[in-house]
């Protein structure tokens, strides 16, 4: 899959138009593939864009699924915590990986 396609779909979320639920549904389907989930998670602002739709009744389940499928990177966990989604940060802290803890 072309990286540009993932970026285009993510950018469509910024417009918050009628096509956003379709984009979220597509990202949800794609996020089940580990390689594509990694590409999604590395796309700038994806977490922020997704969280803006978490309270949208037509998008909530898909957004939660995407967030669960994304690789658990420290940076993503911090961004989610800043947006009041604490579970990924708590999980990262409980894992206690040496690479974790943001260089401490």
C-alpha positions as CSV (number, residue, x, y, z in Angstrom):
1,X,0.0,0.0,0.0
2,X,1.3,3.4,-0.9
3,X,2.1,5.6,2.1
4,X,0.5,8.5,0.4
5,X,-2.9,6.9,0.4
6,X,-2.8,6.5,4.2
7,X,-1.8,10.2,4.5
8,X,-4.6,11.3,2.2
9,X,-7.2,9.4,4.2
10,X,-5.9,10.8,7.5
11,X,-5.9,14.3,6.1
12,X,-9.5,13.9,5.0
13,X,-10.3,13.7,8.7
14,X,-9.1,17.3,9.2
15,X,-11.8,18.5,7.0
16,X,-14.5,17.0,9.3
17,X,-16.8,16.7,6.3
18,X,-19.4,14.1,5.5
19,X,-16.6,11.9,4.2
20,X,-14.9,11.6,7.6
21,X,-17.0,8.6,8.8
22,X,-16.1,6.8,5.5
23,X,-12.4,7.6,6.0
24,X,-12.6,6.4,9.6
25,X,-14.3,3.2,8.5
26,X,-11.5,2.6,5.8
27,X,-8.8,3.3,8.4
28,X,-10.4,0.9,10.8
29,X,-10.4,-1.9,8.2
30,X,-6.8,-1.1,7.2
31,X,-5.6,-0.9,10.8
32,X,-6.2,-4.7,11.2
33,X,-3.1,-5.1,9.0
34,X,0.0,-4.7,11.3
35,X,2.1,-3.0,8.6
36,X,-0.6,-0.6,7.6
37,X,-1.4,0.1,11.3
38,X,2.2,1.2,11.7
39,X,2.0,3.5,8.8
40,X,-1.2,5.0,10.1
41,X,0.4,5.6,13.6
42,X,3.3,7.3,12.0
43,X,1.1,9.8,10.1
44,X,1.3,13.3,11.6
45,X,-1.6,14.3,13.8
46,X,-3.6,11.1,13.2
47,X,-4.3,10.6,17.0
48,X,-5.6,14.1,17.3
49,X,-7.8,13.8,14.2
50,X,-9.2,10.5,15.4
51,X,-9.9,11.7,18.9
52,X,-12.0,14.5,17.5
53,X,-14.5,11.9,16.3
54,X,-14.5,9.7,19.4
55,X,-17.8,11.2,20.5
56,X,-19.4,11.0,17.1
57,X,-22.0,8.1,17.5
58,X,-21.3,6.9,13.9
59,X,-17.5,6.8,14.4
60,X,-16.9,5.9,18.1
61,X,-16.5,2.1,17.6
62,X,-14.3,2.5,14.6
63,X,-12.1,5.1,16.2
64,X,-11.7,3.0,19.3
65,X,-10.8,0.0,17.2
66,X,-8.2,2.0,15.2
67,X,-6.6,3.3,18.4
68,X,-6.4,-0.2,19.8
69,X,-4.9,-1.5,16.6
70,X,-2.2,1.1,16.3
71,X,1.3,0.1,17.6
72,X,1.9,1.1,21.1
73,X,4.5,3.8,20.7
74,X,5.4,6.1,23.6
75,X,4.8,9.2,21.6
76,X,1.2,8.0,20.7
77,X,0.6,7.1,24.4
78,X,1.6,10.6,25.5
79,X,-0.6,12.3,22.8
80,X,-3.6,10.1,23.9
81,X,-3.0,10.9,27.5
82,X,-2.9,14.6,26.7
83,X,-6.3,14.1,25.1
84,X,-7.6,12.3,28.3
85,X,-7.3,8.7,26.9
86,X,-5.1,7.3,29.6
87,X,-5.2,3.5,29.0
88,X,-2.3,3.4,26.5
89,X,0.0,5.4,28.8
90,X,-0.9,3.2,31.8
91,X,-0.2,0.1,29.7
92,X,3.2,1.5,28.6
93,X,4.1,2.3,32.1
94,X,3.1,-1.1,33.4
95,X,5.1,-2.8,30.6
96,X,8.2,-1.2,32.1
97,X,10.3,-1.6,29.0
98,X,13.8,-0.2,29.2
99,X,13.2,1.8,25.9
100,X,10.1,3.1,27.5
101,X,10.0,5.9,30.1
102,X,11.0,8.5,27.5
103,X,14.8,8.2,28.0
104,X,14.7,8.1,31.8
